[in-house]
Amino acid sequence: MTSACKRAASTWALVAALVLSGCAATAPFAVETLEPKAGEHTVLRTHPIGRDLGDRILALDPMHVSASDVANVLAQAPAPRIMLIHGGIYPVYLAMESFGSFLAGMGYPEAKIRDPASGAWSYSPYGYTPRLAGILAWQYEQDAMRPMLVGHSQGGLYAVKVLKELAGVYRPSLEVWNPVTDAVETRDAIVDPYTGRMRPAIGVPVSYASAIGAGGWSLILPNQWDDFTSLRKIPDTAVEFTGFDIDDDPFALSFPGTPFEVPYVAAGTAKVRNVALPTTTSHVLAPLSRDFLDDAPVRRWIDDYVPGRAPRADDPPGVAAGQALWAADVWHSIKKHWVLELQRMVRAERVLAAGG
């Protein structure tokens, strides 16, 4: 048996263990919704960030957000919606549930991760992509913060397709979708929270998106039929995108010389990074990260992580494994864009308060 096959076999054994462990159902969260009106800057005026908290938000360095910053500053402020899209083979969604729990344990508001209609931690890659894109447009109108999007395996392919839906690649207009009622709204425009003017849902961006292990066998499925090279071209509806590929991944087929060894590139102005994860990373279990919360040395390493940081001799054992590296990199980006979106909001609120 090849080493790749052995890794795949051990991965499925761990998946079986996940199934046997089961998971508890959680009731949906209560969500307060606004009814933005053109010209009123409803979101920015309804729940303004106070002067003291706003000053502390503006003083944060988005590239170096500490655990203390999260607990003492960000936890007191609003947060953008994070949409997680899990892999396609049952029960891989449990791994993304683990990542959602990890984010909540690190200090991100749980209600801004879970689906407000069902309480689920993540969305399916077999769903209707205009629905997911329409939810993101609705959420931007509600929050005045651009959402974030994280996809795993087949969900990574779907994340890019959602970005393309937002960019208008597949259709000329996009209906807004209310996630609280889980129903389409009969409109294809939103009130932009910053200009106060109506704008198409097409073109609404996310602040950060990422995909891990996207490609390979998933592309034979009808819901993923698309030109693979175009799925690696990131439209301007992502401000920043990180693509994670696992070396010698038997599921994504990311072996040297294959057509799947194609880096992600920007189709326009998106800032795109490509990150190679080590072969020790499990494709199926890559998002499994809940246990890092209980490992104090690894948690501190994740808190202090900055992209591009070289391994050091004093790193905790095991942090070089792909799961810890992936969780650290994604968490760093989420903290960064949480801060940037809040700083954007604070500045806009102050301009409005000054009569601008």
Beta strands, then each sheet from edge to edge (+ up, - down):
strand 1: 82-85
strand 2: 148-152
strand 3: 177-178
strand 4: 183-184
strand 5: 189-191
strand 6: 198-200
strand 7: 206-212
strand 8: 233-234
strand 9: 238-246
strand 10: 265-266
strand 11: 271-277
sheet 1: 1+ 2+ 7+ 9+ 11+
sheet 2: 3+ 4-
sheet 3: 5+ 6-
sheet 4: 8+ 10+
end
